[in-house]
Amino acid sequence: MLGWALTFFIIAIIAGVFGFGGVASAATGIAQILFFIFLALLVISLIAHAVRGRPPV
């Protein structure tokens, strides 16, 4: 998911350089949404891992 966010960010930069403001704005918005979803899933994953712990051997 982080890869997709970076891809849309690069698309936004390229579109901005060439003057496509609408495309750049849309790509930036998509990249931000994907990045925050990635962060939320990362935090949930870390919390679940900490709560679950390591099973006894």
Biopython code that builds the backbone (N, CA, C, O; Angstrom):
import numpy as np
from Bio.PDB.StructureBuilder import StructureBuilder

atoms = [
    (1, "MET", "N", (0.833, -1.192, 0.000)),
    (1, "MET", "CA", (0.000, 0.000, 0.000)),
    (1, "MET", "C", (0.874, 1.251, 0.000)),
    (1, "MET", "O", (0.538, 2.263, -0.615)),
    (2, "LEU", "N", (1.997, 1.159, 0.701)),
    (2, "LEU", "CA", (2.902, 2.305, 0.715)),
    (2, "LEU", "C", (3.472, 2.544, -0.683)),
    (2, "LEU", "O", (3.728, 3.683, -1.072)),
    (3, "GLY", "N", (3.667, 1.468, -1.427)),
    (3, "GLY", "CA", (4.149, 1.596, -2.806)),
    (3, "GLY", "C", (3.171, 2.355, -3.686)),
    (3, "GLY", "O", (3.572, 3.170, -4.516)),
    (4, "TRP", "N", (1.880, 2.081, -3.500)),
    (4, "TRP", "CA", (0.860, 2.797, -4.267)),
    (4, "TRP", "C", (0.854, 4.275, -3.895)),
    (4, "TRP", "O", (0.711, 5.135, -4.765)),
    (5, "ALA", "N", (1.007, 4.571, -2.607)),
    (5, "ALA", "CA", (1.034, 5.970, -2.176)),
    (5, "ALA", "C", (2.217, 6.695, -2.807)),
    (5, "ALA", "O", (2.079, 7.833, -3.256)),
    (6, "LEU", "N", (3.380, 6.042, -2.843)),
    (6, "LEU", "CA", (4.546, 6.653, -3.467)),
    (6, "LEU", "C", (4.344, 6.834, -4.972)),
    (6, "LEU", "O", (4.779, 7.834, -5.543)),
    (7, "THR", "N", (3.687, 5.869, -5.611)),
    (7, "THR", "CA", (3.416, 5.976, -7.038)),
    (7, "THR", "C", (2.538, 7.186, -7.342)),
    (7, "THR", "O", (2.834, 7.952, -8.260)),
    (8, "PHE", "N", (1.462, 7.363, -6.579)),
    (8, "PHE", "CA", (0.587, 8.514, -6.802)),
    (8, "PHE", "C", (1.296, 9.822, -6.466)),
    (8, "PHE", "O", (1.031, 10.847, -7.094)),
    (9, "PHE", "N", (2.190, 9.797, -5.487)),
    (9, "PHE", "CA", (2.959, 10.995, -5.154)),
    (9, "PHE", "C", (3.870, 11.387, -6.315)),
    (9, "PHE", "O", (3.980, 12.567, -6.650)),
    (10, "ILE", "N", (4.517, 10.410, -6.923)),
    (10, "ILE", "CA", (5.386, 10.688, -8.068)),
    (10, "ILE", "C", (4.565, 11.190, -9.254)),
    (10, "ILE", "O", (4.987, 12.103, -9.964)),
    (11, "ILE", "N", (3.390, 10.590, -9.467)),
    (11, "ILE", "CA", (2.501, 11.071, -10.527)),
    (11, "ILE", "C", (2.107, 12.521, -10.273)),
    (11, "ILE", "O", (2.058, 13.324, -11.205)),
    (12, "ALA", "N", (1.826, 12.859, -9.019)),
    (12, "ALA", "CA", (1.451, 14.235, -8.688)),
    (12, "ALA", "C", (2.597, 15.198, -8.952)),
    (12, "ALA", "O", (2.372, 16.300, -9.451)),
    (13, "ILE", "N", (3.815, 14.803, -8.629)),
    (13, "ILE", "CA", (4.971, 15.673, -8.874)),
    (13, "ILE", "C", (5.164, 15.896, -10.371)),
    (13, "ILE", "O", (5.369, 17.026, -10.813)),
    (14, "ILE", "N", (5.098, 14.817, -11.149)),
    (14, "ILE", "CA", (5.281, 14.933, -12.596)),
    (14, "ILE", "C", (4.164, 15.780, -13.212)),
    (14, "ILE", "O", (4.429, 16.625, -14.067)),
    (15, "ALA", "N", (2.924, 15.558, -12.784)),
    (15, "ALA", "CA", (1.803, 16.336, -13.314)),
    (15, "ALA", "C", (1.944, 17.805, -12.940)),
    (15, "ALA", "O", (1.616, 18.683, -13.738)),
    (16, "GLY", "N", (2.423, 18.073, -11.747)),
    (16, "GLY", "CA", (2.627, 19.460, -11.332)),
    (16, "GLY", "C", (3.703, 20.159, -12.143)),
    (16, "GLY", "O", (3.571, 21.336, -12.478)),
    (17, "VAL", "N", (4.770, 19.431, -12.459)),
    (17, "VAL", "CA", (5.852, 20.010, -13.255)),
    (17, "VAL", "C", (5.359, 20.376, -14.650)),
    (17, "VAL", "O", (5.742, 21.411, -15.196)),
    (18, "PHE", "N", (4.509, 19.528, -15.227)),
    (18, "PHE", "CA", (4.016, 19.780, -16.572)),
    (18, "PHE", "C", (2.777, 20.674, -16.610)),
    (18, "PHE", "O", (2.251, 20.952, -17.687)),
    (19, "GLY", "N", (2.304, 21.127, -15.447)),
    (19, "GLY", "CA", (1.220, 22.094, -15.421)),
    (19, "GLY", "C", (-0.177, 21.517, -15.349)),
    (19, "GLY", "O", (-1.146, 22.245, -15.564)),
    (20, "PHE", "N", (-0.313, 20.256, -15.060)),
    (20, "PHE", "CA", (-1.643, 19.649, -14.932)),
    (20, "PHE", "C", (-2.060, 19.726, -13.459)),
    (20, "PHE", "O", (-1.909, 18.760, -12.710)),
    (21, "GLY", "N", (-2.580, 20.870, -13.060)),
    (21, "GLY", "CA", (-2.907, 21.107, -11.659)),
    (21, "GLY", "C", (-4.004, 20.207, -11.129)),
    (21, "GLY", "O", (-3.929, 19.755, -9.987)),
    (22, "GLY", "N", (-5.022, 19.936, -11.934)),
    (22, "GLY", "CA", (-6.129, 19.089, -11.480)),
    (22, "GLY", "C", (-5.684, 17.659, -11.244)),
    (22, "GLY", "O", (-6.052, 17.035, -10.249)),
    (23, "VAL", "N", (-4.888, 17.147, -12.170)),
    (23, "VAL", "CA", (-4.386, 15.780, -12.024)),
    (23, "VAL", "C", (-3.451, 15.696, -10.829)),
    (23, "VAL", "O", (-3.502, 14.732, -10.065)),
    (24, "ALA", "N", (-2.600, 16.697, -10.662)),
    (24, "ALA", "CA", (-1.665, 16.714, -9.539)),
    (24, "ALA", "C", (-2.410, 16.758, -8.208)),
    (24, "ALA", "O", (-2.030, 16.084, -7.251)),
    (25, "SER", "N", (-3.468, 17.553, -8.157)),
    (25, "SER", "CA", (-4.256, 17.661, -6.928)),
    (25, "SER", "C", (-4.951, 16.341, -6.599)),
    (25, "SER", "O", (-4.966, 15.913, -5.445)),
    (26, "ALA", "N", (-5.517, 15.709, -7.604)),
    (26, "ALA", "CA", (-6.200, 14.434, -7.381)),
    (26, "ALA", "C", (-5.210, 13.352, -6.952)),
    (26, "ALA", "O", (-5.491, 12.589, -6.028)),
    (27, "ALA", "N", (-4.071, 13.283, -7.606)),
    (27, "ALA", "CA", (-3.075, 12.272, -7.262)),
    (27, "ALA", "C", (-2.529, 12.506, -5.859)),
    (27, "ALA", "O", (-2.269, 11.552, -5.127)),
    (28, "THR", "N", (-2.355, 13.762, -5.484)),
    (28, "THR", "CA", (-1.884, 14.068, -4.132)),
    (28, "THR", "C", (-2.909, 13.629, -3.087)),
    (28, "THR", "O", (-2.543, 13.072, -2.052)),
    (29, "GLY", "N", (-4.178, 13.876, -3.355)),
    (29, "GLY", "CA", (-5.234, 13.455, -2.427)),
    (29, "GLY", "C", (-5.284, 11.949, -2.269)),
    (29, "GLY", "O", (-5.427, 11.441, -1.157)),
    (30, "ILE", "N", (-5.169, 11.234, -3.375)),
    (30, "ILE", "CA", (-5.166, 9.766, -3.311)),
    (30, "ILE", "C", (-3.954, 9.274, -2.538)),
    (30, "ILE", "O", (-4.069, 8.360, -1.721)),
    (31, "ALA", "N", (-2.787, 9.873, -2.787)),
    (31, "ALA", "CA", (-1.567, 9.467, -2.090)),
    (31, "ALA", "C", (-1.697, 9.695, -0.585)),
    (31, "ALA", "O", (-1.256, 8.864, 0.209)),
    (32, "GLN", "N", (-2.297, 10.812, -0.195)),
    (32, "GLN", "CA", (-2.472, 11.092, 1.234)),
    (32, "GLN", "C", (-3.410, 10.080, 1.882)),
    (32, "GLN", "O", (-3.134, 9.592, 2.978)),
    (33, "ILE", "N", (-4.498, 9.766, 1.224)),
    (33, "ILE", "CA", (-5.451, 8.793, 1.773)),
    (33, "ILE", "C", (-4.792, 7.429, 1.939)),
    (33, "ILE", "O", (-4.925, 6.793, 2.985)),
    (34, "LEU", "N", (-4.085, 6.984, 0.910)),
    (34, "LEU", "CA", (-3.412, 5.680, 0.985)),
    (34, "LEU", "C", (-2.344, 5.665, 2.078)),
    (34, "LEU", "O", (-2.183, 4.663, 2.775)),
    (35, "PHE", "N", (-1.618, 6.769, 2.229)),
    (35, "PHE", "CA", (-0.577, 6.834, 3.257)),
    (35, "PHE", "C", (-1.182, 6.742, 4.647)),
    (35, "PHE", "O", (-0.647, 6.036, 5.502)),
    (36, "PHE", "N", (-2.283, 7.436, 4.893)),
    (36, "PHE", "CA", (-2.893, 7.388, 6.222)),
    (36, "PHE", "C", (-3.535, 6.026, 6.496)),
    (36, "PHE", "O", (-3.537, 5.568, 7.638)),
    (37, "ILE", "N", (-4.075, 5.380, 5.475)),
    (37, "ILE", "CA", (-4.583, 4.016, 5.650)),
    (37, "ILE", "C", (-3.431, 3.083, 6.001)),
    (37, "ILE", "O", (-3.564, 2.232, 6.880)),
    (38, "PHE", "N", (-2.287, 3.243, 5.309)),
    (38, "PHE", "CA", (-1.105, 2.447, 5.615)),
    (38, "PHE", "C", (-0.670, 2.648, 7.061)),
    (38, "PHE", "O", (-0.377, 1.678, 7.760)),
    (39, "LEU", "N", (-0.625, 3.895, 7.513)),
    (39, "LEU", "CA", (-0.217, 4.159, 8.898)),
    (39, "LEU", "C", (-1.185, 3.541, 9.898)),
    (39, "LEU", "O", (-0.757, 2.977, 10.905)),
    (40, "ALA", "N", (-2.477, 3.639, 9.634)),
    (40, "ALA", "CA", (-3.469, 3.068, 10.540)),
    (40, "ALA", "C", (-3.315, 1.548, 10.617)),
    (40, "ALA", "O", (-3.371, 0.972, 11.704)),
    (41, "LEU", "N", (-3.123, 0.903, 9.476)),
    (41, "LEU", "CA", (-2.944, -0.553, 9.477)),
    (41, "LEU", "C", (-1.644, -0.953, 10.164)),
    (41, "LEU", "O", (-1.590, -1.989, 10.827)),
    (42, "LEU", "N", (-0.601, -0.146, 10.015)),
    (42, "LEU", "CA", (0.658, -0.424, 10.694)),
    (42, "LEU", "C", (0.488, -0.360, 12.209)),
    (42, "LEU", "O", (0.962, -1.241, 12.926)),
    (43, "VAL", "N", (-0.181, 0.669, 12.692)),
    (43, "VAL", "CA", (-0.392, 0.818, 14.135)),
    (43, "VAL", "C", (-1.248, -0.330, 14.668)),
    (43, "VAL", "O", (-0.944, -0.892, 15.720)),
    (44, "ILE", "N", (-2.307, -0.679, 13.955)),
    (44, "ILE", "CA", (-3.170, -1.789, 14.382)),
    (44, "ILE", "C", (-2.376, -3.090, 14.415)),
    (44, "ILE", "O", (-2.536, -3.892, 15.335)),
    (45, "SER", "N", (-1.531, -3.298, 13.429)),
    (45, "SER", "CA", (-0.713, -4.503, 13.374)),
    (45, "SER", "C", (0.275, -4.553, 14.536)),
    (45, "SER", "O", (0.459, -5.603, 15.152)),
    (46, "LEU", "N", (0.903, -3.433, 14.833)),
    (46, "LEU", "CA", (1.864, -3.399, 15.945)),
    (46, "LEU", "C", (1.174, -3.636, 17.286)),
    (46, "LEU", "O", (1.709, -4.340, 18.143)),
    (47, "ILE", "N", (-0.002, -3.055, 17.470)),
    (47, "ILE", "CA", (-0.748, -3.256, 18.715)),
    (47, "ILE", "C", (-1.183, -4.713, 18.842)),
    (47, "ILE", "O", (-1.070, -5.299, 19.919)),
    (48, "ALA", "N", (-1.673, -5.295, 17.769)),
    (48, "ALA", "CA", (-2.099, -6.695, 17.798)),
    (48, "ALA", "C", (-0.920, -7.606, 18.103)),
    (48, "ALA", "O", (-1.064, -8.577, 18.846)),
    (49, "HIS", "N", (0.223, -7.310, 17.548)),
    (49, "HIS", "CA", (1.413, -8.118, 17.803)),
    (49, "HIS", "C", (1.858, -7.994, 19.261)),
    (49, "HIS", "O", (2.268, -8.980, 19.873)),
    (50, "ALA", "N", (1.777, -6.788, 19.812)),
    (50, "ALA", "CA", (2.193, -6.573, 21.211)),
    (50, "ALA", "C", (1.210, -7.250, 22.172)),
    (50, "ALA", "O", (1.630, -7.808, 23.185)),
    (51, "VAL", "N", (-0.081, -7.207, 21.868)),
    (51, "VAL", "CA", (-1.089, -7.810, 22.754)),
    (51, "VAL", "C", (-1.005, -9.331, 22.701)),
    (51, "VAL", "O", (-1.097, -10.003, 23.729)),
    (52, "ARG", "N", (-0.832, -9.860, 21.515)),
    (52, "ARG", "CA", (-0.787, -11.303, 21.345)),
    (52, "ARG", "C", (0.445, -11.895, 22.014)),
    (52, "ARG", "O", (0.374, -12.955, 22.636)),
    (53, "GLY", "N", (1.572, -11.208, 21.885)),
    (53, "GLY", "CA", (2.798, -11.667, 22.512)),
    (53, "GLY", "C", (3.337, -12.933, 21.870)),
    (53, "GLY", "O", (2.898, -13.339, 20.794)),
    (54, "ARG", "N", (4.279, -13.537, 22.535)),
    (54, "ARG", "CA", (4.902, -14.754, 22.021)),
    (54, "ARG", "C", (4.390, -15.940, 22.836)),
    (54, "ARG", "O", (4.424, -15.897, 24.066)),
    (55, "PRO", "N", (3.921, -16.985, 22.183)),
    (55, "PRO", "CA", (3.404, -18.145, 22.927)),
    (55, "PRO", "C", (4.532, -18.897, 23.643)),
    (55, "PRO", "O", (5.656, -18.957, 23.144)),
    (56, "PRO", "N", (4.233, -19.461, 24.800)),
    (56, "PRO", "CA", (5.266, -20.217, 25.527)),
    (56, "PRO", "C", (5.672, -21.473, 24.759)),
    (56, "PRO", "O", (4.862, -22.084, 24.061)),
    (57, "VAL", "N", (6.923, -21.836, 24.903)),
    (57, "VAL", "CA", (7.437, -23.002, 24.169)),
    (57, "VAL", "C", (7.312, -24.256, 24.988)),
    (57, "VAL", "O", (7.694, -25.333, 24.530)),
]
sb = StructureBuilder()
sb.init_structure("model")
sb.init_model(0)
sb.init_chain("A")
sb.init_seg("    ")
for serial, (resi, resn, name, xyz) in enumerate(atoms, 1):
    if name == "N":
        sb.init_residue(resn, " ", resi, " ")
    sb.init_atom(name, np.array(xyz, "f"), 0.0, 1.0, " ", f" {name:<3s}", serial, name[0])
structure = sb.get_structure()
